[in-house]
Amino acid sequence: MTFVDYVRSFAPEWWRITLLGEPTMLIPVSVVVVIWLWFSCTSRITLMWGGLLILGGVLLITQKLLYYVGGLSLTSIQLYTVSGHSVAASYIYGSLIVMIARTWPRSLKYGAWVAVGGLVLAIGVSRVVVAGHRVSEAATGLALGLILLSCFLWFSWRTAHPRIAAWTLALPCLVTMALTYGHVFEFETIFRQLGRWARPGAAFYR
């Protein structure tokens, strides 16, 4: 048994991890974040965070349309459709831990960052293990999410002074996650149907 086969033998556990990156869970969580930022910080910071999230979504949708409808892909590295789970996980979870752990002691804060970083990486790996994406697609998604997160932290969050305690963000996010975890809607099917309409008979490597 190869190492890859060994990792894939834990498929049920990887499916549980990949569910943590589902848009059906992270979109409601992002709404909670926007509401909290609006009441806790300035409108500029709120618009920056939400705007970057929308930008990531637009880039992701555009790339998927280019592939499914236009047939454009990077076959040399097997990059057909970027992992939306990876984009959303790296940006939203990364933002959450930075906001929530802002006033924590340095050692605890760094530990939390490492833990969330491991979770985000695991979500990216899970997309490959459950055959949702290829390595290049998951890696590209993680990179895009991290770029968006870096832009938010550098151009906006580093000057933020939240007026509301971090637990008022953490608690509703945890409740939202508990209520939406496990609910799945395969957004990729929408793009695939558009592709079949635009390019009848085309083979989609997804």
C-alpha positions, 0 to 999 in steps of 0.5 A: 500500500502506497502512502497515498492509498493509506491516506485515502483509506481514511476517506470517511474522516476526510469527508468530515474535514471537507465538510468544514469548507462547504460554501453552504456553511461558510457563506452564512458564517461570512454573513456573521463576520460582516455583521460583527465587523459593521458594529465592531469596526469601521465601515471601511474595514467591513467593506474591505473584508466583504469586498475581498470575499466577493472578489475571491468569489468573482475570480473563482466563478470566472475561472470556472466559467472559462473552463466549463464554458470556454474550455480553457485550462492549464492541462500541463499542471492539471489545473482545470477548476480551482477549489472553492473550498480551499479559497473560502477556508483559507480566507474565512478561517484565517480572518476569524482566528486573527480577529478572535485571537487579537488580544490573546497572549502571544504564545496562545495566539501563535498556537491558535494560528498554527492550529487553524493553519493546519485545519485549512491545509487539511481542508485543502488535502481533503479535497484531493483525497475525496477526489473533489480536486487535483493537487494543483487546484487545491493548492491554487485555491489555498494560495488565492485565499491567503493572498486575499487574507494578506491584503485584508490584514495589511491594508485594513485589519492592522489599523482596526480597533474593535469595539466589541469583545471577540467572543461576540464573534466566536459564539455566533460563528460556532452556532452557525457552523453547528447548524449548517455543518453537513448541509451540501449543495454541489455548486459545481453542477451548475457550472457543469450544466452550463458547460454541457449547454455551451459545449455539447459532448465536451469531457470535463475533468472534474 
